[in-house]
Amino acid sequence: QASKGFPPLPRLSSRVSIAAMKLRMAVLAVATVAVVSTFSAQGHATQDSPVGKALQLISDLQAKIIKEGEGAQKVYAEFTEWCEERSRNVGFEIKTGESQVAELKALIAEEEAIISSLAGKVEDLAGEIATDEADLKAATEIRSSEAASFAAEEKELVEVIDTLRRAIGVLEREMKKGGA
């Protein structure tokens, strides 16, 4: 983006044509000064004569060209200053960008090391989980087996207790009959 509305730098061929134009203008100015001074020295340069008018027009044109040249030189100086400042700023931006690239590369390497370390931990934890799941499955099978065994023993004991209660009840009835 051009600051202050300056266009991008002209190509080399434009610079050459600008230099050639400046050279032509300088030659024209020198020739004009020489002609004006020659006619002035000879006394031909009166305001009323056609040569005097032509010399006055040439003199006015010379002043105009010099004024435009000074304006162009001022614009050129501003543009040159802008280009140099922009060049410095771009240089600083490049250096900053390069240092940021180096920092980011270091950060990426560091994060890759962390990723590698964590991947190893994940593998270890996956192995531990597999072992724990196998242990849990074995414990569940043992618990199921023990629960089935307990249920069978409990059922048998409940039946025994029930049988003993009935026997106690029969004995108590018989004792009441025989002792009454």
Buried (B, 14 or more C-beta within 10 A) or exposed (E): EEEEEBEEEEEEEEEEEEEEEEEEBEEBBEEBEEBBEEBEEEEEBEEEEEEBEBBEEBBEEBEEBEEEBEEEEEEEEEBEEBBEEBEEEEEEEEEEEEEEEEEEEEEEEEEEEEEEEEEEEEEEEEEEEEEEEEEEEEEEEEEEEEEEEEEEEEEEEEEEEEEEEEEEEEEEEEEEEEEE
